[in-house]
């Protein structure tokens, strides 16, 4: 983070500084002190038109503690400058607010998901986001803290969807992991709608895996998501639907309880249906997400997935890892015939079945190297029963830029639809994962994944894919 050298032991104040760009640092100094700010830690420079004081204001992140495990150790700081170097002017100068932050044109909501990841969202809002918006002059917004797993869903139904249907532009700044995204996606798609003004999600990654944020490059540096707030533009967010046989239920309370999906039905004749934007899986991936979704595991952050995978693949009893029984049907596109065709996989026992629209499940875990974020294409990664050591090696290869897809035991392809008919007697092996949500399918039940033809939400990004 920021390295500072000062002639007097005091934080930056409102006194005017001159700035020079030296190597990878901006050195700000006046007659009393000098402060060195790493280029990577700079968020932006506010122009005179956006400052109440004369001159410019440099906004940057600074770590107040050397303890990397201290969640509230990073803060937003500012320094007043009298002049700008060409580099600062060309790369960091902000002269006006983007439309999605203009409260007179857009209704702004901030959702703080208190249970996401290791619970860092509240500190991140208090130490960084809130003071950042204040510096920008953005004060008119609605702040919501999650109180339960239903908070975001309830907000969508009571606030976001009615505004979207009324043609009001909305910006939803979401301090969450992938679970917060799927809550918004599922609520918007599950409600009756005809024509809406797409709300824009601004993702601030605070989860454990952060698949969507990692795929959009938001986890590359702590300042990235802040820069996206200023530079990003709304892009349509592709989604997929998941249909289930009638007995499917949500798995809740760390696996101890079940909840109906029927609240999402538009009529009693419809099958249970949910929506996602990241991943649908069965087998080892779904099981490890389900098994690690506990308070005990979550304290390990993203490592919880690796720990759960080891227990699944190397059972304490010494038995062989489970072989997941079921029939998989793939709908693919024939370019020559310009039509779809259905292919039933000959193999009836499986270990890893995953369909995704994004390249990454974690910052370094490249599950689908050919996927391009937001292009709406669906791909499957599959391998059948292999020795546990081989399965661990395949998953480790995903951390090497997605090298697992080149292994002969892995099937990797673009698809239009995926259907699984389960042949398991024990419910433990009939659990599936939809963007982190766990759903248990009844005995001899089924699941079908398909691409939604219309985008009802935007997501903010500055990356051109």
C-alpha positions, 0 to 999 in steps of 0.5 A: 500500500502507500509508503509515506515519508514525512519530515513531521509525524502528522497525516496529510492536511489541507495545506497546499502541496506540489507534486512530482512524479518520480519512478512509481511514486507521486512525491507531494511536498511543501515547506513542512513535509514530504509524502510519497504516494504509490501510483497504484494507490491513487484513486483519482484527482479531483479538478478545481470544479469538483473541489471546494478548495482552490487547486486539485485534490489527490485521493488515494488509499493508505494502510494504517496498519501493517497487519494484513489481517486487520479488516479496517486498516485501509482508509481513503486519504486526500492531499490538496495540490497546487498543480498537476503533472502531465501523467496525473492530468491525463490518467487520473483527473476527474472533471465531472460525475458520471451519470450513474452517480448524479443523484438528480438523474439517478436514484442511488442505493448502497447495499452493505452485505454484512454476511459476505465473505469475512464480514469486511463490507461494513468497514469498507463502506465506512473507511473508503466508500462513504468518504469517497462519495463525500469527496465527490459531493455525492450525498443523496443516496439510500443505504441498506444493511442486510439483516437476513438472507432475504434483505436484498430480495425484499429490497428488489421487490419493494424498491428496485423493481417498481422504480425500474418499471416506472422508467427511473434510472437506478444505481445499486452499489453492491458491497457483496460477493456473488451471492448478492448479485444472484439475489438481485438477478433472481428477484428481478427475473422472477417478478412479473415485468413487461418493460423496465429501465435496467438498473445498474449494478456497481459491484464492490467485491467483499465475498470469498470467491468473487467470481464476477468481480474477478472476471471483470478485473475488479480484484486486481488491486484495492483501488480498482473498484473505486476507479470503476465508479468514475470510469465505468459504463453500464453494460448488459449483464447476461444471465441464465435460468435454472429449472427444476423438477417440482420437489427441489428446495433451497438448502438453508441454515448451513444445511440444517433446513430446507426452503421452498422455491415456490415463492418464485413461481408466476403460476401454480403450473410452472416448475421451480425456477431460479436465475444466476449470472456466474455458475451452475454446478453439480458434483465436487464443485457444488458439494464443496460450496455447500459443505464450506458454507458454514461460519467455521469454514468462512473464516478461512476466506477463499481457502474454505473451498480448497479445504472442503475439496480435500475432505470430499476427495479424501474422505476420513474413512479412507473410502473412494471419493463419491461417483455422482450418478446421473444422465447428462444431456447437452444442447449444442449449436450446429453452425453448418445446419444453423440449428440446435441438436441434443447430445446425451453423454454416454458416461453415467458417472461423474465427478465434476459438472460445471456450466459458466458464463465467466472465466474466473471463479476466484482471482487466480482460478481460471475455470473457463479460459475461453469465456469472455465476461458479458458475452452471454456464452455458456460453457461446460467443464466436465470430467468423470470419476478419476483418482482423487490425486488426479482431481486435485491436480486438475483443479490446481491446473485451473490456477495455472491460467486454466490449463486443466481444459487441455487435459484429456480427461476434461470435456470443455465446450460451448453449449446452449442448454444443460440437463441433468437427470439425477440417479442418486438415492442420498440427497447429499449427492443431489445438491447443486450450486447456482451462484453460491446458492445450494438447491437439493433436488428430489430423488429421480429429479432433474435440473435444466440450465438455459441462457436467458434471451433478454438482459434485465440488468446492467453491470458497471465496467470500464473494461472493453472485452 
